Amino acid sequence: MSDVLVVSDSQVVRDEVRSAIVDHDLTVRDLTHGAEVLPSVQEAAPDLVVLDLQIGKMGGMATCMELRLEEGAGRLAHVPVLMLLDRRADVFLAARAGVQGWVVKPLDPLRLRRAVRRLIGGDTYHDDTFKPMTVGVPEPSPGG
């Protein structure tokens, strides 16, 4: 059985993630503050941490960096992190924080489930399916 820790100060986000990934072979626990993550992971390391980028006083980036610093110092085993991003431009922040995967909001249950399964399986997941809306935008003409 795999254990997933979902961290967001938004009940809606936590509920969305839980409903998308819940399964008979997955347990989901949740937290509302980034500062709670390290002690929780030290107490019982999950198979995956799902972090919302925007979490109150200690956001997803700082939280992930704290996990990576503890890992680098040899005080914590590696725990994969999936970050929930607000916009495509935040991919840079996710990569800098050392995450193994990201999904851009709005959350799509199928992409979220796929990302969770891949990260638990030891792979990475980069939400490259998110494309800006181009409906009604004319194609550029050749030579101009």
N, C-alpha and C positions, 0 to 999 in steps of 0.2 A: 504494500500500500504506500502510495506517495503522499507526502505532506507539502502543502502549498501555503505560504504566508502571504496574505494580501494586505497591503498597507496604503491607506488613503484616508484623508479626513472627511471625505465625502461618502456618506452612507449609500448614495445612489451608485457610485463607482464600485464600491465593495460588493453591493448586491448584483450589479451587472456582471462583474467578474465571477462571482460565486455561481450565478445561474448559468453562465456560459461553460464553466469548466467542471462543475460538480459531476461526479461519476462514482460508481461503486468502488473503484480502486483509488480514489483520491479523497484526502481529508483537507479541508480548507479552514484555516484560522485567520483571524484578521486583527489588525492594529490600526489606530487612528493617528499616531504620531511617529515621525521618523526616529526620534530619540529612543523609542521603545524597541526598535528593531534589533540592535546589537545585543542587548541583554536577552531578548527572546531567542535569538539565534544561538547565543552561547548556551542557553539552558536546554534547548532542543532544536538542533539544526534541521531546518526544513529541506526538502529536495529542490525547492524553488521559492524565491521571493519575488512577488509581483509588486512593483513600486509605482505609485502615481508620481509624476514629475513634480507636481505642485502639492506639497503636504505642509500646511501651516508653517511653523518656525524652522523646521529642518526638512528641506525638500528631498525629493528622490535622489537628486544628484549627490548631495552631501551625505545622505544615508548610504548610498552605494559606495561612495569613496571611503566612508568609514569602515565598511565591511572589507573593502579591498586593502586598506591600510593594515587592518588587523590580520588579514590573511597573509599579507606580505611580511609581517613581523613574526609569522609562525604561531600566532595565538588563536587562529580560527581556521577551520578547514574551508575549502572553497565551496561557496554556495552560488549557484547560477542566479542571475537577476534578469527579470523581464521588466522593462520600464514602459509605462503608459505615457505617451507624449501628447502634448496639446496641439502641436503643429509640426509639419515636416521639417522646419528649420531647427527644431530641437534635437534632431538626430545627432548633430555635432556634440551636444551636451551629453547625450546618452553614451556615445562612443568614448568620450573623454572620461566618463565616470567608470568605465570598465564593465558595462553590462554585456550580457550574452545575447540579448534580443530586445526588440522594441516593437510596439504597436502604436500607431497614430490614431487618436480619437477622431471621430466617434468610434466607439468600440463595436466591432463586428464579431458576433459570437463565434463564427466559423474560423476567422483568422486568429482570434484569441485562443480558442481551443487548440488549433494547430500549433501556435507558438508555444503554449504550455507543454504540449506533448513532446515537441522537438527539444525544448530545453531540458525537460526531465530526462529525456533520452540521451543527453550529452551533446546535443547539436546546438546550433545557433539559429536565430530567427530574426530577420530584418524585414520589416514590413515595407517592402518595395511595391506592394500592390496599390498603395495610396497614391493617387494622382490628382492634381488640381482639376477642378471642374473646367471643362473647355467647351461645353455646349454653347453654341451660338457665337463662338469666337472664330472669325474667318481664318482660313489657312493663308499664310503669307504667299504673295504672288512671286513667281520666279523673277529674279533680277530686281526686286524692289521691296 
